[in-house]
Amino acid sequence: MALTPDQAVLVFTDPTAYADEDRFNEACAVLRRESPIHKYTDPSGQYNPFYAITKHKDVLEIELHNNIFINEPRPVLGPASSDQRNAENGHMLRTLIHVDDPEHRDLRGVTSEWFLPKNLSKLETRLAELAQRYVDKMATLGGECDFVQDIAMHLPLNVILDILGLPESDYPRMLKLTQELFGAADEELRRGSSPEDMIAVIQDFFAYFTQVTEERRANPTDDLASAVANGKINGEDLTLMQTISYYVITATAGHDTTASAIAGGVQALIENPEQLQKLRNDPSLVSTAADEIIRWVTPVKHFMRTATEDYEIGGVTIKKGESVLLSYPSANRDEDVFDRPYEFDITRSPNKHLAFGFGVHYCLGAMLARMEIKALLAELIPRVTSMQLAGEPSLMKTTFVGGLKHLPITYEMV
C-alpha cells in the first residue's frame, strides 16, 4: 500500500528510517510528489510541529532568505522537551549552526582565513601522506577490513585534529566522543539513552577543550586551536561558550561528515563497478566523483529554521514562529534538478547538490572535505584491483548527522 504524506513525514523523527535508505527515499519521493511542504504534527506531543521541506528549490529559497528563516531557537530537530529546555536555559552548545547574523558572521570570521583555498592548498602534501598511510594500512589487513572502522573514520580525524594542533594520543578520545554525540539515537554508539548521558558527553568536551583553551591562551602557537582560543569579535575575547562550541563543531563535524562520505563513496563504487572502472580509466574524474559521493551520501540530514515573519512558499504560508525542516537528502534526490537522481554517476555535471547547505550558512569546511575525498580516491583506486562487500553494510540510526557505521569488505591490492 502506498504511503500517504502524513505517513511519509514520520521518517524525519524516526532514527531507524535514516538507517533504511529504501524506506527513507520512498517517503521523501511521496512528499516531493504530493506535498513538498508538509506540516508534521505529533499527536503524542513528543515533537513540536514543523513543516518538512523536501524539494530542492524550496530548500534553496529558504536558505537564501536567512533574514526571515533563522537558526535560533531551533537549529536541529529534537523532542519538545529539549526545545523547551533550550528556550528556558539556552543550548548546551553555541556553534555556527546555532546562531544567526551578526554573531554567525563574526564567528565565521575567526577561522575563515584558515579555510581559504590559498591556505588549504598547503595541506595537499599532508593529505597525500595520510591517504597513503591508510591505504598502506589496508595492505597490512590481509585483504579484509571494516572500511568504516579501520579506514574511513581515521583519515578525516587525523586531518582536522592536525589542523587544530591536538596530540595524536587524544585522537581516540575525540573519535569516541564524536560517535557518542552524533550517535545518541544508536544503541551501538551512544553512551546511554537518557538526557543526562548526552549532557555528560558535552561536559567531557567542555573539560577537554577548556584545558586546550587555557594552554593556547598561555602559549599560543600557529595552529587552529590557538586561532580560536585567542579569537576576538569587535575587540572582545570570545566567551568560553563560544570558544568551546567552536572547538566541538570543528573537531566533530570536521571529520565525522567526511568519514561518512568516504565510506558511502566506497560502498557506491563497489555496488556500481562500472563507475569504479570509469575512475580507474580516467583519474581526472576524481573531482566530479567527489561531489557525486557527497550528493549520494549527504551526511548532514537536516537543519531547522524558524520564520521571523509570515512567508508564503509553494502555496503554503509559514507563519511567524513556525519551524521548517530542510531535508538535504530529499533535495539531493529531487527529480526536477537531477537527471536519474537514484543513479550514482561520477561524471555528473553540473551537480547542484545542497549537501553543504547554501548561502551564508554554507559549510566552512566544504573545500577541505572535497580535498580529503579526492586524496583518498587518488591513492586507493590505483592500488586496489578489486573490492567486494563481505557482509551487510550498516547505517547509523540518527536524525541529524550520520552515515555508515560498518562496511565489511574484501579486496585485492597491488
C-alpha positions as CSV (number, residue, x, y, z in Angstrom):
1,M,0.0,0.0,0.0
2,A,1.4,3.4,-1.0
3,L,2.4,5.8,1.8
4,T,0.3,8.9,2.4
5,P,2.1,12.2,3.0
6,D,1.0,12.0,6.7
7,Q,2.7,8.6,6.9
8,A,5.7,9.6,4.9
9,V,6.6,12.7,7.0
10,L,7.1,10.4,10.1
11,V,10.5,9.4,8.8
12,F,12.1,12.7,9.9
13,T,11.6,11.9,13.5
14,D,12.5,8.2,13.3
15,P,16.2,7.4,13.6
16,T,15.7,4.0,12.2
17,A,14.3,5.4,9.0
18,Y,17.7,7.0,8.1
19,A,19.3,3.6,8.6
20,D,16.9,2.2,5.9
21,E,17.7,4.1,2.7
22,D,14.9,2.5,0.6
23,R,12.3,3.3,3.2
24,F,13.6,6.9,3.7
25,N,13.9,7.6,-0.1
26,E,10.4,6.2,-0.7
27,A,8.9,8.5,1.9
28,C,10.7,11.6,0.5
29,A,9.6,10.8,-3.0
30,V,6.0,10.7,-1.8
31,L,6.4,14.1,-0.2
32,R,8.2,15.7,-3.1
33,R,5.4,14.5,-5.4
34,E,2.3,15.0,-3.3
35,S,3.1,17.5,-0.5
36,P,6.6,19.1,-0.8
37,I,5.8,21.5,2.1
38,H,4.1,19.2,4.5
39,K,3.2,20.0,8.1
40,Y,4.1,17.5,10.8
41,T,2.0,17.4,13.9
42,D,2.8,14.8,16.5
43,P,-0.4,13.7,18.3
44,S,1.6,12.4,21.2
45,G,3.3,15.8,21.7
46,Q,6.8,14.3,21.7
47,Y,7.9,16.7,18.9
48,N,6.7,20.3,18.3
49,P,5.2,20.9,14.9
50,F,7.2,21.7,11.8
51,Y,7.0,21.9,8.0
52,A,9.1,19.3,6.1
53,I,10.7,20.9,3.1
54,T,11.6,18.3,0.6
55,K,12.1,20.0,-2.8
56,H,15.4,21.4,-3.9
57,K,14.0,24.7,-5.0
58,D,12.2,25.3,-1.7
59,V,15.2,24.3,0.5
60,L,17.3,26.7,-1.6
61,E,14.7,29.5,-1.3
62,I,14.7,29.2,2.5
63,E,18.5,29.1,2.7
64,L,18.7,32.3,0.7
65,H,16.2,34.1,3.0
66,N,18.3,33.8,6.1
67,N,17.0,37.0,7.5
68,I,13.5,35.6,7.5
69,F,14.3,31.9,8.3
70,I,16.7,31.9,11.2
71,N,18.6,29.2,13.1
72,E,17.6,30.2,16.6
73,P,15.9,28.9,18.7
74,R,15.6,25.5,17.0
75,P,18.5,24.7,14.7
76,V,18.2,20.9,14.9
77,L,15.2,18.7,15.4
78,G,14.7,17.4,18.9
79,P,11.9,16.4,21.3
80,A,9.6,19.1,22.6
81,S,11.2,18.7,26.0
82,S,14.6,19.8,24.5
83,D,13.0,22.7,22.7
84,Q,11.5,23.9,26.0
85,R,14.8,23.5,27.8
86,N,16.7,25.4,25.1
87,A,14.1,28.2,25.3
88,E,14.4,28.4,29.1
89,N,18.1,27.8,29.6
90,G,19.8,28.0,26.3
91,H,21.6,25.3,24.3
92,M,24.4,23.2,25.7
93,L,26.5,24.4,22.8
94,R,26.5,27.7,20.8
95,T,28.1,26.8,17.5
96,L,27.9,28.2,14.0
97,I,24.8,26.1,13.4
98,H,23.0,27.6,16.4
99,V,23.4,31.3,15.7
100,D,22.5,34.0,13.1
101,D,24.0,37.2,11.8
102,P,25.7,39.2,13.0
103,E,27.1,36.7,15.6
104,H,27.3,34.0,12.9
105,R,29.2,36.2,10.5
106,D,31.6,37.3,13.3
107,L,32.2,33.8,14.5
108,R,33.0,32.6,10.9
109,G,35.4,35.4,10.6
110,V,37.5,34.0,13.5
111,T,38.7,31.0,11.3
112,S,37.6,31.8,7.8
113,E,41.2,32.6,6.8
114,W,42.2,29.0,7.6
115,F,39.7,27.6,5.1
116,L,40.6,29.9,2.1
117,P,41.8,28.0,-0.9
118,K,45.3,29.5,-0.7
119,N,45.7,28.1,2.8
120,L,44.0,24.8,2.3
121,S,46.2,24.1,-0.8
122,K,49.2,23.9,1.6
123,L,47.6,20.8,3.0
124,E,47.8,18.8,-0.2
125,T,51.1,17.1,0.7
126,R,49.9,16.2,4.1
127,L,46.6,14.8,2.7
128,A,48.5,12.7,0.3
129,E,50.7,11.3,3.1
130,L,47.7,10.4,5.2
131,A,45.9,8.8,2.3
132,Q,49.0,6.7,1.7
133,R,49.2,5.8,5.4
134,Y,45.6,4.4,5.4
135,V,45.8,2.6,2.1
136,D,49.1,1.1,3.3
137,K,47.2,0.0,6.4
138,M,44.7,-1.8,4.2
139,A,47.6,-3.7,2.7
140,T,48.5,-5.0,6.1
141,L,45.0,-6.2,6.9
142,G,45.1,-9.2,4.7
143,G,42.6,-8.3,2.1
144,E,39.6,-7.8,4.5
145,C,38.5,-5.0,6.8
146,D,35.6,-2.9,8.1
147,F,36.3,0.0,5.9
148,V,34.4,2.4,8.2
149,Q,36.1,1.4,11.5
150,D,39.5,0.7,10.1
151,I,40.0,3.4,7.4
152,A,37.3,6.0,6.7
153,M,36.9,7.3,10.3
154,H,40.6,7.9,10.7
155,L,41.8,9.9,7.8
156,P,39.5,12.9,8.3
157,L,40.0,12.7,12.1
158,N,43.8,13.0,11.6
159,V,43.3,15.9,9.2
160,I,41.1,18.1,11.3
161,L,42.9,17.4,14.6
162,D,46.2,18.0,12.9
163,I,44.9,21.4,11.9
164,L,43.7,22.1,15.4
165,G,47.1,21.0,16.7
166,L,45.9,18.4,19.1
167,P,48.2,15.5,20.1
168,E,47.6,12.2,18.2
169,S,47.3,10.4,21.5
170,D,44.0,12.2,22.0
171,Y,42.5,11.2,18.7
172,P,40.8,8.0,20.0
173,R,39.1,10.1,22.7
174,M,37.8,12.6,20.2
175,L,36.5,9.8,18.0
176,K,34.6,8.2,20.8
177,L,33.1,11.5,22.0
178,T,32.0,12.3,18.4
179,Q,30.3,9.0,18.0
180,E,28.5,9.5,21.3
181,L,27.4,13.0,20.3
182,F,26.1,12.1,16.8
183,G,25.1,8.6,17.6
184,A,22.9,9.4,20.5
185,A,20.0,7.5,18.9
186,D,22.0,4.5,18.0
187,E,22.3,1.7,20.7
188,E,25.8,0.7,19.5
189,L,27.3,4.2,19.5
190,R,25.6,6.2,22.3
191,R,26.9,6.5,25.8
192,G,23.3,5.9,27.2
193,S,19.7,6.7,26.4
194,S,19.0,9.4,28.9
195,P,19.3,13.2,28.5
196,E,21.8,13.0,31.3
197,D,24.1,10.8,29.2
198,M,24.1,13.4,26.4
199,I,24.9,16.2,29.0
200,A,27.8,14.1,30.2
201,V,29.2,13.8,26.7
202,I,29.0,17.6,26.3
203,Q,30.6,18.1,29.7
204,D,33.5,15.8,28.7
205,F,34.0,18.0,25.6
206,F,33.9,21.1,27.8
207,A,36.5,19.7,30.2
208,Y,38.9,18.8,27.4
209,F,38.6,22.0,25.4
210,T,38.7,24.2,28.4
211,Q,42.2,22.9,29.1
212,V,43.1,23.4,25.4
213,T,41.9,27.0,25.6
214,E,43.9,27.7,28.7
215,E,47.0,26.2,27.2
216,R,46.7,28.1,23.9
217,R,46.0,31.4,25.6
218,A,49.1,31.0,27.8
219,N,51.3,29.7,25.0
220,P,49.8,30.5,21.5
221,T,51.1,28.5,18.6
222,D,50.3,28.7,14.8
223,D,47.5,26.1,14.9
224,L,43.8,26.5,14.5
225,A,43.2,25.8,18.2
226,S,45.2,29.0,19.0
227,A,43.3,31.0,16.5
228,V,40.1,30.0,18.3
229,A,41.4,30.4,21.8
230,N,42.7,33.9,21.0
231,G,39.9,34.9,18.7
232,K,38.2,38.2,19.1
233,I,34.9,39.8,18.0
234,N,34.8,43.6,17.9
235,G,37.9,43.6,20.1
236,E,36.4,41.3,22.7
237,D,37.6,37.8,23.5
238,L,35.2,35.0,22.6
239,T,33.2,33.8,25.5
240,L,34.0,30.4,27.0
241,M,30.8,29.1,25.5
242,Q,31.7,30.4,22.1
243,T,35.2,29.1,22.3
244,I,34.4,25.6,23.4
245,S,31.5,25.3,21.0
246,Y,33.8,26.3,18.2
247,Y,36.2,23.5,19.1
248,V,33.4,21.0,19.4
249,I,31.8,21.7,16.0
250,T,35.3,21.8,14.3
251,A,36.6,18.6,15.9
252,T,33.4,16.6,15.4
253,A,31.6,17.7,12.2
254,G,35.0,18.4,10.7
255,H,35.7,14.7,10.5
256,D,32.5,12.7,11.0
257,T,30.7,14.0,8.0
258,T,33.7,13.5,5.7
259,A,34.2,10.0,7.1
260,S,30.6,9.2,6.3
261,A,31.1,10.5,2.7
262,I,34.3,8.5,2.2
263,A,32.7,5.3,3.4
264,G,29.5,5.8,1.5
265,G,31.5,6.6,-1.6
266,V,33.5,3.4,-1.4
267,Q,30.2,1.4,-1.0
268,A,28.8,3.2,-4.0
269,L,31.8,2.3,-6.1
270,I,31.7,-1.3,-5.0
271,E,28.0,-1.5,-5.9
272,N,28.5,0.3,-9.2
273,P,31.6,-1.4,-10.6
274,E,31.2,0.4,-14.0
275,Q,31.7,3.7,-12.2
276,L,34.8,2.3,-10.4
277,Q,36.2,1.2,-13.8
278,K,35.5,4.7,-15.2
279,L,37.5,6.2,-12.4
280,R,40.3,3.7,-13.0
281,N,40.3,4.6,-16.7
282,D,40.2,8.3,-16.2
283,P,41.6,9.5,-12.8
284,S,40.8,13.1,-13.8
285,L,37.2,12.3,-12.9
286,V,38.1,12.4,-9.2
287,S,36.7,15.9,-8.8
288,T,33.2,15.1,-10.2
289,A,33.4,11.8,-8.3
290,A,33.9,13.6,-5.0
291,D,30.9,15.8,-5.5
292,E,28.7,12.9,-6.6
293,I,29.8,11.0,-3.4
294,I,28.9,13.9,-1.3
295,R,25.5,14.2,-3.0
296,W,24.9,10.5,-2.8
297,V,25.7,10.2,1.0
298,T,24.6,13.7,2.2
299,P,25.9,13.2,5.8
300,V,24.0,16.2,7.2
301,K,20.4,15.1,7.1
302,H,18.7,18.4,8.0
303,F,18.7,21.7,9.6
304,M,15.8,23.5,11.2
305,R,14.8,27.2,10.6
306,T,12.2,29.3,12.3
307,A,10.2,32.1,10.5
308,T,10.5,35.6,11.8
309,E,7.5,36.7,9.8
310,D,4.8,35.2,7.7
311,Y,6.2,33.8,4.4
312,E,4.5,32.1,1.5
313,I,6.4,29.4,-0.3
314,G,5.0,26.8,-2.7
315,G,1.4,27.9,-2.0
316,V,1.8,27.4,1.8
317,T,2.1,30.2,4.3
318,I,4.6,29.6,7.0
319,K,3.5,31.7,10.0
320,K,5.8,33.8,12.1
321,G,7.3,31.5,14.8
322,E,6.7,28.3,12.9
323,S,9.6,26.0,12.1
324,V,10.7,24.2,8.9
325,L,12.9,21.2,8.5
326,L,15.2,21.4,5.5
327,S,15.7,17.8,4.2
328,Y,19.0,17.8,2.3
329,P,18.9,14.1,1.3
330,S,15.5,14.7,-0.2
331,A,16.6,17.8,-2.0
332,N,19.6,15.9,-3.4
333,R,17.3,13.3,-5.0
334,D,14.9,15.8,-6.5
335,E,13.8,14.6,-9.9
336,D,13.3,18.2,-11.1
337,V,17.0,19.0,-10.6
338,F,19.0,15.8,-11.0
339,D,18.7,13.5,-14.0
340,R,18.4,9.9,-12.8
341,P,18.8,11.0,-9.1
342,Y,18.8,7.4,-7.8
343,E,21.8,6.5,-10.0
344,F,25.4,7.0,-8.8
345,D,27.2,8.8,-11.6
346,I,30.8,10.0,-11.1
347,T,30.6,12.1,-14.3
348,R,27.5,14.1,-13.1
349,S,28.0,17.7,-14.1
350,P,26.6,20.1,-13.1
351,N,25.9,18.7,-9.7
352,K,23.8,21.2,-7.8
353,H,23.6,19.3,-4.6
354,L,22.9,21.0,-1.3
355,A,24.9,18.7,1.0
356,F,26.9,21.7,2.2
357,G,23.9,23.9,2.6
358,F,23.7,27.2,0.7
359,G,24.0,31.0,1.3
360,V,25.5,32.4,4.5
361,H,25.5,29.1,6.3
362,Y,27.4,27.3,3.5
363,C,29.8,24.8,5.1
364,L,33.1,26.4,6.1
365,G,35.0,23.2,5.5
366,A,33.4,22.2,2.1
367,M,36.6,22.6,0.2
368,L,38.6,20.6,2.8
369,A,36.1,17.8,2.6
370,R,36.4,17.6,-1.2
371,M,40.2,17.6,-0.9
372,E,40.2,14.7,1.6
373,I,37.9,12.6,-0.6
374,K,39.9,13.2,-3.7
375,A,43.2,12.5,-1.8
376,L,41.9,9.1,-0.7
377,L,40.5,8.1,-4.0
378,A,43.7,9.2,-5.8
379,E,45.7,6.8,-3.6
380,L,43.1,4.0,-3.3
381,I,41.9,3.4,-6.9
382,P,45.3,2.7,-8.5
383,R,46.3,0.3,-5.7
384,V,43.1,-1.7,-5.1
385,T,42.5,-4.0,-8.1
386,S,39.2,-5.4,-6.7
387,M,36.7,-4.7,-3.9
388,Q,33.6,-6.6,-2.8
389,L,31.2,-6.4,0.1
390,A,32.0,-9.1,2.7
391,G,28.8,-8.6,4.7
392,E,25.8,-6.3,5.1
393,P,26.7,-2.6,5.4
394,S,25.2,-0.9,8.5
395,L,24.0,2.7,8.7
396,M,23.8,4.7,11.9
397,K,20.4,5.4,13.5
398,T,20.2,9.2,13.5
399,T,18.0,12.1,12.6
400,F,20.8,14.7,12.2
401,V,24.3,13.7,11.1
402,G,25.5,10.2,10.1
403,G,26.2,7.5,7.6
404,L,27.7,4.1,7.6
405,K,29.0,2.6,10.8
406,H,30.2,-0.7,9.3
407,L,31.3,-1.6,5.8
408,P,32.9,-5.1,5.7
409,I,34.8,-5.5,2.5
410,T,37.3,-7.9,0.9
411,Y,39.8,-6.6,-1.6
412,E,43.0,-7.3,-3.6
413,M,45.8,-4.8,-3.9
414,V,48.9,-4.3,-5.9
